[in-house]
């Protein structure tokens, strides 16, 4: 009997310690209540489960850590890695060259018409790399607020502006989960002027501003709001210039990077499907704070599923690409269309992959 009593006391103590941790552990996260729309179905409709991303072809260097952003130039791929290096690799992976080491985390890449490689570095801000390997910080703040989490970049055809995102001014790289749980609207869409060196704020109060892409004729710029499951459109030209609306809302997953094929399609990388627990607790800041504390010791509740979407110019889904099978390539954080292929990068994978465009667009 005494042994049972001691065991009972130990169980109560463990429960008390866990409860105290979840209720009282200090955290900088201040969750904001919100009401997400009901998540779309993954069993039927435009986002129905499939395995169209199964069996993608490996491409470029292997055993690399986190090739998120990518550019294809000729038969060479450029990508940024977790350790801060920018590399160029042949498609067969036999030739690899280190272009630079930012000392941060390069997440977005764009080529300026003058040849500069422009880098959205989560830690260092917006950078440029010239042909001689010189790395220059273009901007590290906007509107008097330092860049907290520079995420993606796109450059207009004239080379006048770089449009880029600051995912969160409160939570730096590696703290994306906290930023999304807080839902505090501290993300921004920014514009850097190559002629004046000035950086301006186009949109603020965004929910983890992520991927950025310019539309046809640079008439508008899109930015993914990962924490709100939507893509916001900011008009640059025409009668709507200076205003914003939504290209698409209520996505079935967390949108990461975004790209435009230059003609008629956008590609959206979805980091993971929506999480029912996070949606259900969105209106309850106290519970979300407990989840934040739990995530410091438990794995993040993220489903391992390869997921990407193709959209037409009006935001209609024209390609639903998934693979939830064992060993899938996920999380997909970048999708880019080059010629007859779709190329994919991942924040956490050790290689890049590609899929024939014909397979992606097959009905």
N, C-alpha and C positions, 0 to 999 in steps of 0.2 A: 504493500500500500504506500509506504513512504517513497518508494521509487516512482510510483505513478504520480505522487504529489510533486516530487522534484521535476519530473518531466513536464507536468502541467505548468509549473512555474517557469520553466525554461521556454516553453511554447509561448506563454503570455509575454515573457520578456522580449522574445524575438518579434512578436507582433507589435509590441509597444515601440521597439526600436525602428521597425519598418514604417509604422504609422508616423512616428516623430520625424523620420527622415523625409517622408512624402509631404508632411504638413509644414515642417519648420526649416528645412534646409535652405539657406540663403540662395537666392537666384536673382540675376539681373533681368530676367524675363518678366514683362508686365502684360499678360495676355489681354487682348481687346475682344469683347464679345462681337460676334457677327453671325450671319445666317447664310450658309452656302446653299445654293440650289440643290435639289436632289441629284445625286450622281447618275449619269446616263448608264443604261444597261450595257454590260459586256457580254451578254448572252444573245442579244438580238439587236437589230438596227444597225446604224452606221459604224458602231464600235464593237461589233460582235467579235468574240474571241476567234483567233485563227493562228496558223503557224506559217505565215508567209515570210517571216524572217528566219525560219529554220534553215540551217545549212548554208549560211552566208560564207563567202570566201574571204579568208585572211589576206591582208595586203599590207605591205610596208614592213618596217622593222618589227621583230618580235621581242618579247621580254622587256617592254618599256612600260613605264608606270603612269597610267592615267592620260592617254592621248585624247584630250577633250576637243579642243579646236583643231580644225585641219583646213589646209588649202592644197589643192592640186595644181601644180604648175608644170606643164609638159608631162613627163612621166615621173615626176618627183612629188612626194607629199611633204608638207611642212606641218608640224604639230608642236604643241607645248606639253611639257611633262610636269609631274608632281614635284620634282626636285628643282624646278625653275628653268630647266634647259629648254631651248628651242632647237629642234632638230629637223634636218631634211633627209628623207629616206626614199630610196627607189621603190617602185611598186613591188619588186620581187624581194625587197628587204636586204639585198646583198650589199648595198652601199648606204651608209649612214654618216651624216656629218653634223656636228654640233655647231649651230649658228651663233648662239649666245647663251648666257646664263643670266636671267633677270634678277636672281636672288629672291624671287617671289613665287607666284603661281600664275603663269600665262593661261588664260581661259578663252580669249577671243582673238582672232587674227583677221586682218584685212590688208590688202595691198593698195597703196596709194598710187595714182597714175604716174607720179614722179619716181616710182620704184621703192619708196620707203615701205618697210613692213611695219604696220601699226598693230600694237599689241594691247589688249585689255588685260592687265595683270591685276589679279584680285588683291594683291598686297601692295604693289608699287604704283598703281594708277595707270594712266594711259601713256604708253611708251612708243618710241619709234626705233627701228633698227635700219641703218643704212648698209650699202653694199660693202663698206669697209669694216662692218661689224661694230660700228659705234652705236651704243645704246643711249637714248636720250629720253628723259621724262618730259612729256608734253604738258601734262597737267595732273595735279594731285588734289584739286579742290574745285568746288563750284558753289557760287552763291555764298561764299564765306564758310562753307561746310566741307571738311576734308572728305575725300572719297573713302568709303569704308569697305567696299567690296566691288571693285570694278570687274564687270562680268563679260560683256560682249561689245563688239564694235562693227560698224558698217560705214563705208566712205562713199560719198556721192560721186557721180561720174566726172564732175568738174574738178574734184580734188579740193574743193573749197572747205567742206565740212566733214568731220567725223562725228557720227551719231553713236553714242555709247550709253551703257547702263551702269548705274551704281545700285547694286542689288539691295544693299542695306547700309545706311549710314551709321547704324548702331551696332551691328553684329558683323564682325569680320569673317574672312575666309575660314571655313571649317565649322562655322556656327550657323549654317543655313537652317538647320532644324529649329534652332531657337528663334530665329527671325520669323520663320513661317508659323511656328506656334504662337508667337506674340501677336502676329497680324497687326502690327502697329503702323503700317503704311509709311515706312521710312525709305522706300526705294525711289529712284529718280531716273528719268530719261534726260540725257545731257547732250550738248552739242559743242564740239571744239572747232574753233575757227583757225585754220592753218595760216591765214594771212595776218591775223591780229594776235594770235596766241591766247585769245580769250575763250573762256568756257561759260556757257549759259545753261540755265535750267529750263527745259521745255515742259516737263511734267514732274510733279512731285507727288507724294502721298500714294505711291504705287506699292503693291503688295509683292515684295521681292522681285524687283525689276531684273529680268534675265536676258534672254536672247533678243537681238536687234536685227532688223532687216529693212532695207529700203524697197519701196514698191516701184512699179513701172514709171519711167521718166522722173524718178525721185519726187513724185507727187505727194507721197506720204511715207512715214516711217512707222514700223510696227515694233512693239516691245511686249515680250511675254511677261505676264504677272503670275509667277509660279504659285504664290500663296492664295490667289483668287481664281485659279483655273481658267484664265482668259487671256486673250491677246488684244491689247489696246492699240488703236490706230491714231496717230497724230498727223494732221494734214499740214503739208508744207507749202502747197501751191493751190491755186484755184479759189473758188468762193468760200471754201471751208477752211482756208489757211489759218493756222493758229488755234483751231479747235480740235477736239478729239472725240472719238467714239470707239465702239468695239468692232473688231473684225469678226471675232467669234467668242462666245461665252460658254460657260459650263462644260469645259473639256472633261474627258473621262480620266485624266491623269494630271500630273504636275509638269507643265511645259517648261522645258529647259532652253536649249538654243534653238535658233530660228534662222532659216536661210531662204533666199529667193533665187530661182534659176535664171533670172534676167528676162523672162518672157511671160510665163503664164502660171507658174506654180510656186507656192511656198511649202517648205518642209519644216515640220515641227517635231523635235525630239521630246518625248515624254519620259521623264526620269522614272516614274512608276505610276501605276494606277492610283486612283483616289483611295484613301484609307477611311473605312466606315467609322472607326472609333474617333478619328480626328474631326470628321464632319459632324458626328453626333455630339461632340463636346464643344463645338465652336461657340455656342452661346453661353458656355459656362467657364469663365476665366479661372475660377478657383481650381476646377478639375484639370484644366489645361496646364496650370502651374504645377500640379502634382505630376502630370505626364512629363513635363520638362525635367523635373527632378529625377523621375524614374529613368529617363533616357540617359542620364549620366552614368548609369550602371547597367542598363539593359540595352540590347540591340534596338535600333530604330525600327518601328513597325512598317517596313517598306517591303512590298512584294517584289520579288525578283522576276521581272517580266520585260522582255524586249518590246518596245512600243514606240511607234512613230506614225505621224499622219501627214498626208499631202492635202493641201488646200488650194482651191482656185482663187482668183483675185477677189472674189466676193466672200471668201471664208467658208465656202461649201466643201465638205469632206469628199475628196476624190480618190484617196488611198488610205486604207486602214491596215497598218502593218504591225503584226504582233508575233510573239513566240513566248509562250509560258512554259515550254518544256524544260526538262533538266539540262543544265549546261548552256542555257541561252546567253546571248551577248547582251548583258545589261549591267548597269543602267545605260541606256543610250542617251547621250547628252549632246550629240551633234549629228546632223544629217545634211549632206550637201550633194547636189546633183551636178555631175560633170559628164558630158557626153552621154554615153549609153549606160552609165552606172550611177548608183547611189552609194556614196561613201559615208561610213558611220564611225564616230569616235565615242569614247566613253571616259568619264571622270575616273573610273576605277578599274578598267580593263588593262591588259598587258599587250594589246595589239589593236589594230584597226581592221575593219571588214568592209566589204562592199557587196552589193546585190544588183543584178541586171535591172535597169530601169523598166524594161518590158515586163518583168515579173512584178515589180512594184505597182504598175499601173493596170495590170491585168484585172478584168472585171469577173 
